Amino acid sequence: MKYFVSRLVALLMVVTVALVGCGNSPDGLTGNYSQDTLAVVNSLRTAIALPEDAPEKAAAQAEARTLINSFASRYRRDPAVSTSSSFTTMRTALNALAGHYSSYPNRPVPDKLKQRLEQEFKQVEAAVKRGA
């Protein structure tokens, strides 16, 4: 029962982020750097946390790849954002996860990488809240 509930919660989080959490633009981002950064972090956490045998895992990974590309494309050329500590840390995390998805698309994200990503996500959230 606990497994079923956790899978249901994960599915609802993926659907919520896909439909509402990242705005209404075609790339899924609102244009507000702080909101977009936090929405992408939450979406990536959800995709990483899903069990490997979850039926929604493939959809969550596809959504994560789309958000990674959209986020990087939108903000890498914005000088007000691209030099901030939150953006550089976020890019490090995005590059690590995108590299794993590209190199090992059928393998689970290793625990060591999950721990590193979680640490970087916390740093990004703290920096965004500080305005850095």
Wavefront OBJ file of the C-alpha trace (Angstrom):
o trace
v 0.000 0.000 0.000
v 2.823 2.422 0.897
v 4.486 1.745 -2.480
v 1.223 2.441 -4.322
v 0.704 5.718 -2.472
v 4.264 6.894 -3.172
v 3.859 6.090 -6.873
v 0.534 7.914 -6.978
v 2.023 10.981 -5.287
v 4.967 10.961 -7.715
v 2.621 10.728 -10.694
v 0.516 13.604 -9.399
v 3.647 15.730 -8.926
v 4.771 15.057 -12.497
v 1.342 15.911 -13.876
v 1.095 19.066 -11.760
v 4.485 20.342 -12.873
v 3.754 19.477 -16.499
v 0.367 21.201 -16.531
v 0.732 24.089 -14.110
v 4.094 24.396 -12.415
v 6.149 25.879 -15.214
v 3.757 28.348 -16.801
v 1.919 28.440 -20.071
v 4.643 29.184 -22.600
v 5.513 26.522 -25.182
v 8.868 25.786 -23.512
v 7.220 25.360 -20.098
v 8.915 28.398 -18.552
v 7.371 31.669 -17.386
v 10.272 34.032 -18.016
v 10.613 34.752 -14.291
v 14.044 33.371 -13.438
v 13.334 32.644 -9.766
v 10.040 30.867 -10.444
v 11.457 28.939 -13.378
v 14.512 27.826 -11.426
v 12.460 26.520 -8.508
v 9.966 24.810 -10.847
v 12.771 23.073 -12.760
v 14.412 21.956 -9.503
v 11.111 20.484 -8.285
v 10.480 18.737 -11.589
v 13.970 17.242 -11.674
v 13.688 16.075 -8.075
v 10.454 14.315 -8.975
v 11.966 12.659 -12.041
v 14.997 11.478 -10.076
v 12.932 10.189 -7.139
v 10.614 7.973 -9.187
v 11.256 4.229 -8.846
v 12.772 2.617 -11.921
v 9.748 0.402 -12.511
v 7.273 3.292 -12.357
v 5.238 3.536 -15.563
v 5.555 7.331 -15.572
v 9.382 7.225 -15.327
v 9.939 7.597 -19.088
v 7.566 10.553 -19.293
v 9.215 12.216 -16.297
v 12.679 11.776 -17.832
v 11.482 13.198 -21.151
v 9.972 16.182 -19.336
v 13.220 16.641 -17.387
v 15.277 16.681 -20.599
v 12.906 19.217 -22.155
v 13.096 21.463 -19.086
v 16.887 21.217 -18.977
v 17.147 22.317 -22.607
v 14.521 25.053 -22.252
v 16.048 26.460 -19.071
v 19.572 26.512 -20.477
v 18.423 28.053 -23.761
v 16.371 30.756 -22.108
v 18.833 31.956 -19.462
v 22.382 31.284 -20.674
v 22.534 34.494 -22.721
v 20.881 36.711 -20.115
v 23.748 38.671 -18.543
v 21.649 39.555 -15.495
v 21.244 35.854 -14.725
v 24.156 34.011 -16.320
v 26.728 35.378 -13.890
v 24.723 34.640 -10.741
v 25.816 31.882 -8.385
v 22.406 30.225 -8.571
v 22.634 29.949 -12.353
v 26.169 28.572 -12.445
v 25.335 25.970 -9.803
v 22.113 25.116 -11.618
v 23.990 24.651 -14.894
v 26.425 22.294 -13.160
v 23.520 20.166 -11.917
v 21.722 20.282 -15.279
v 24.859 19.273 -17.161
v 25.463 16.333 -14.828
v 21.908 15.031 -15.175
v 21.740 15.651 -18.925
v 25.052 13.841 -19.341
v 23.723 10.839 -17.464
v 20.496 10.769 -19.496
v 22.483 11.038 -22.752
v 25.119 8.452 -21.900
v 23.005 5.968 -19.952
v 19.350 6.460 -20.960
v 18.237 3.044 -19.698
v 20.154 3.048 -16.418
v 18.959 4.488 -13.121
v 20.582 7.623 -11.802
v 23.326 6.427 -9.414
v 22.936 7.241 -5.727
v 26.178 9.232 -5.733
v 24.843 11.465 -8.521
v 21.469 11.798 -6.764
v 23.239 12.993 -3.606
v 25.328 15.487 -5.551
v 22.283 16.805 -7.411
v 20.322 17.205 -4.179
v 23.195 19.159 -2.633
v 23.385 21.433 -5.689
v 19.590 21.876 -5.764
v 19.681 23.031 -2.133
v 22.465 25.501 -2.959
v 20.447 26.807 -5.923
v 17.305 27.240 -3.822
v 19.238 29.101 -1.131
v 20.895 31.366 -3.714
v 17.580 32.113 -5.438
v 16.018 33.032 -2.098
v 18.982 35.354 -1.405
v 18.610 36.860 -4.859
v 22.050 35.683 -5.974
l 1 2 3 4 5 6 7 8 9 10 11 12 13 14 15 16 17 18 19 20 21 22 23 24 25 26 27 28 29 30 31 32 33 34 35 36 37 38 39 40 41 42 43 44 45 46 47 48 49 50 51 52 53 54 55 56 57 58 59 60 61 62 63 64 65 66 67 68 69 70 71 72 73 74 75 76 77 78 79 80 81 82 83 84 85 86 87 88 89 90 91 92 93 94 95 96 97 98 99 100 101 102 103 104 105 106 107 108 109 110 111 112 113 114 115 116 117 118 119 120 121 122 123 124 125 126 127 128 129 130 131 132
